[in-house]
């Protein structure tokens, strides 16, 4: 498997930490490399509370269309 080179990251999901972790796992299972970016210090206050800020799930711009489809089709 060769190394992938990408230009930039884009947001495909925004929510609480636990939701973001689930979406990241779903994307990884679909073959999309994803990462979590915390906008605030919500992980310091409590990683699973809604008192903190939103957490972003980021993917490579080249995988954005497929990643958005995966996120949109997830079962809630």
Buried (B, 14 or more C-beta within 10 A) or exposed (E): EEEEEEEEBBEBBBBBBEBBBBBBEBBEEBEBBBEBEBEEEBBEEEBEEEEBBBBBBBBBEBBBEBBBEBBEEEEE
